[in-house]
Amino acid sequence: MGVLNLRRNKRAASAADALTETQQRLVWRIAALVLDYPHQSTLDLLDDLHTAAAQIPDPAGPNLLACIEHMRESDAIALAARYVETFDLRRRSSLHLSYYAYGDTRNRGMALLRFKTAYRNAGLELGDHELPDFLPVVLEFAATTDPTRGRRLLITHRAVIEVLRLSLHDSGSAYASVIDAVCSTLPELDTDDRAQVVKLAAEGPPEDAVGLDTYALDPALHPHIDDHPGFGDPTRVADTAQIGATR
């Protein structure tokens, strides 16, 4: 993994400041849909997502468009197979943010609880079967429920998201550009973040499974979550382009 190539260029580093809050939330909303499992209901939205992403300035907009266009041109079965191979079968490209630091260990239960507490403090309750550290859930929370708390969760896990970004680039995944877009809405990596990226990339997720009660944590056992109440339901947010209208 190219762990030393951590510094984005000055244009990308200033992208977060160039985006309005509405545009940042739109990036998060589109990324949440694109990074979730490619159900037909999501594929049916790709034209609308393309139109919405085209409204977002460089580099976030073009990065989202690159993946959306790839998805539009792909066979649905092949696309689903690549998604599973990329996110469910590769430990270093899991979409579960706490998995990188804790793997399948008891400590991860506390990390997941911190995510659920953030959601609960914003008035949102996830079902017991839902993993709250799933990046599409975090992104949708930031986009549609509480931008301040959601952004804080993303920044707290900035190093993890960078490891995911590097891993996807190393494997040549079309999804890498989506993580590029998400990173362009966040602050540049600081010194501590860079040290954590190197550590996480070198060590990988811990493998010591010790039994986690209600959380069956191995991402391979939860390849995707189909029924977030309000989350991940494309029919609820078909007006993605109007995401900022409520603010």
C-alpha positions in Angstrom: 0.0 0.0 0.0 1.3 3.4 -0.9 1.2 4.7 2.7 3.8 7.4 2.1 1.8 9.1 -0.5 -0.5 10.8 2.1 -0.3 14.4 1.1 -2.9 15.6 -1.4 -2.1 18.5 -3.6 -2.9 22.1 -2.5 -6.0 22.2 -4.7 -7.4 19.1 -3.1 -6.5 20.2 0.4 -8.5 23.4 0.0 -11.5 21.7 -1.5 -13.4 21.4 1.8 -13.2 25.1 2.3 -14.4 25.7 -1.3 -17.6 23.6 -0.8 -20.7 25.1 0.8 -22.3 23.1 3.5 -25.1 22.1 1.1 -22.5 20.8 -1.4 -20.7 18.9 1.3 -23.9 17.2 2.4 -24.7 16.4 -1.2 -21.3 14.7 -1.6 -22.0 12.6 1.5 -25.5 11.7 0.4 -24.4 10.6 -3.1 -21.4 8.7 -1.6 -23.6 6.9 0.9 -25.8 5.6 -1.9 -22.9 4.7 -4.2 -20.9 2.9 -1.5 -23.8 0.8 -0.4 -24.5 -2.6 -2.0 -25.7 -2.0 -5.6 -29.4 -3.0 -5.2 -31.5 -2.4 -8.3 -33.3 0.4 -6.5 -29.9 2.2 -6.3 -29.0 1.4 -9.9 -32.3 3.0 -10.9 -31.2 6.2 -9.3 -27.8 6.5 -11.1 -29.1 9.0 -13.7 -30.4 11.2 -10.9 -27.2 10.8 -9.0 -25.2 11.8 -12.1 -27.2 14.9 -12.5 -26.7 15.8 -8.8 -23.0 15.1 -8.8 -22.5 17.3 -11.9 -23.6 20.3 -9.8 -20.6 19.8 -7.3 -17.3 21.6 -8.0 -14.0 19.9 -8.7 -12.6 17.7 -7.3 -15.5 16.1 -5.4 -18.0 16.3 -8.3 -15.8 14.7 -11.0 -14.6 12.0 -8.6 -18.2 11.0 -7.8 -19.1 11.1 -11.5 -16.2 8.8 -12.4 -17.7 6.0 -10.2 -21.3 6.7 -11.2 -20.4 6.5 -14.9 -18.6 3.2 -14.2 -21.6 1.8 -12.4 -23.9 2.9 -15.3 -21.7 1.1 -17.8 -21.4 -2.1 -15.8 -23.5 -5.2 -15.8 -25.5 -5.4 -12.6 -24.4 -8.9 -11.7 -20.7 -8.2 -12.3 -21.0 -4.9 -10.4 -22.5 -6.7 -7.4 -19.8 -9.4 -7.5 -17.0 -6.7 -7.6 -18.7 -5.0 -4.7 -18.6 -8.1 -2.6 -15.0 -8.9 -3.6 -13.9 -5.4 -2.8 -15.6 -4.6 0.5 -16.6 -8.0 2.0 -13.7 -10.2 1.2 -10.7 -7.8 1.7 -9.8 -7.0 5.2 -8.1 -3.8 4.2 -11.0 -2.3 2.4 -13.8 -2.9 4.8 -16.5 -0.2 5.0 -16.8 -0.7 8.8 -14.7 2.1 10.3 -14.0 0.6 13.7 -12.9 -2.7 12.2 -9.5 -1.3 11.1 -8.4 -0.5 14.7 -10.2 -3.3 16.6 -11.0 -6.1 14.2 -13.2 -8.7 15.8 -12.3 -8.0 19.4 -14.2 -7.0 22.4 -12.9 -3.5 22.3 -14.7 -2.9 19.1 -18.0 -3.2 21.0 -17.2 0.0 22.8 -16.3 1.7 19.6 -19.6 0.7 18.0 -21.4 2.0 21.1 -19.8 5.5 20.6 -21.3 5.6 17.1 -24.7 4.6 18.4 -24.5 7.2 21.1 -23.8 9.9 18.5 -26.9 8.8 16.6 -29.0 8.6 19.7 -28.0 12.1 20.8 -29.2 13.3 17.4 -32.6 11.6 18.0 -31.9 8.6 15.8 -32.1 5.0 16.9 -30.6 2.2 14.7 -31.9 -1.4 15.0 -29.8 -3.8 17.1 -28.9 -5.8 13.9 -27.3 -2.7 12.2 -23.7 -1.9 12.5 -23.4 1.8 13.2 -19.8 2.2 11.9 -20.8 1.2 8.3 -19.5 4.1 6.3 -22.6 4.6 4.1 -24.6 4.9 7.4 -22.2 7.5 8.8 -22.3 9.4 5.5 -26.1 9.4 5.3 -26.3 10.5 9.0 -24.0 13.4 8.2 -26.0 14.3 5.1 -29.5 14.0 6.2 -29.7 14.0 10.0 -26.9 15.9 11.8 -24.2 17.4 9.7 -22.2 18.6 12.7 -22.1 15.3 14.6 -21.7 13.4 11.3 -18.8 15.5 10.2 -17.2 15.0 13.6 -17.5 11.2 13.2 -15.9 11.4 9.8 -13.0 13.5 11.1 -12.5 11.3 14.1 -12.0 8.4 11.7 -10.1 10.4 9.1 -7.0 8.1 9.3 -9.2 5.0 8.8 -10.9 6.6 5.8 -7.5 7.4 4.3 -6.4 3.8 4.8 -9.5 2.7 2.9 -8.8 5.3 0.2 -5.2 4.0 -0.3 -6.3 0.4 -0.3 -8.9 1.0 -3.0 -6.4 2.9 -5.1 -3.9 0.1 -4.7 -6.4 -2.4 -6.0 -7.5 -0.2 -8.9 -11.1 -0.1 -7.6 -13.6 2.4 -9.2 -14.8 3.1 -5.7 -11.5 4.8 -4.9 -12.8 8.0 -6.5 -15.8 8.1 -4.2 -13.5 8.0 -1.1 -11.4 10.7 -2.8 -14.6 12.8 -3.0 -15.4 12.2 0.7 -11.9 13.1 1.7 -12.1 16.3 -0.2 -14.9 17.4 2.2 -12.6 16.8 5.3 -9.6 18.5 6.7 -6.1 17.6 5.5 -4.4 14.8 7.4 -2.5 16.1 10.4 0.7 14.6 11.9 -1.2 12.3 14.2 -3.5 11.1 11.4 -0.4 10.3 9.2 1.2 8.3 12.0 -2.1 6.4 12.5 -2.4 5.7 8.8 1.1 4.2 8.7 0.4 2.1 11.8 -3.0 0.8 10.5 -1.7 0.1 7.1 1.3 -1.8 8.4 -0.5 -3.9 11.1 -3.9 -4.4 9.5 -7.0 -5.2 11.6 -6.5 -7.4 14.7 -7.7 -11.0 14.2 -8.4 -12.1 17.8 -12.2 -12.8 17.9 -13.4 -13.1 21.5 -17.2 -13.1 21.3 -19.1 -9.8 21.1 -22.6 -10.8 22.0 -25.1 -8.7 20.0 -22.5 -7.6 17.5 -21.5 -10.2 14.9 -18.6 -8.1 13.8 -16.8 -9.8 10.9 -17.7 -7.8 7.8 -17.8 -11.0 5.8 -20.8 -12.1 7.9 -22.6 -8.8 7.1 -21.9 -8.1 3.4 -24.5 -5.4 3.3 -27.4 -4.0 5.4 -30.7 -4.0 3.5 -33.1 -2.4 5.8 -31.8 0.7 7.6 -35.0 2.4 8.9 -34.7 5.6 6.8 -31.0 4.9 6.0 -30.0 3.3 2.7 -33.5 3.5 1.3 -33.2 5.2 -2.1 -37.0 5.6 -2.5 -36.9 7.9 0.5 -34.3 10.2 -1.0 -35.0 10.2 -4.7 -34.7 14.0 -4.5 -31.0 13.8 -3.7 -30.3 17.0 -5.6 -32.5 18.9 -3.2 -30.7 17.6 -0.1 -29.9 21.2 1.1 -33.4 22.5 0.7 -34.4 21.7 4.3 -31.6 23.9 5.8 
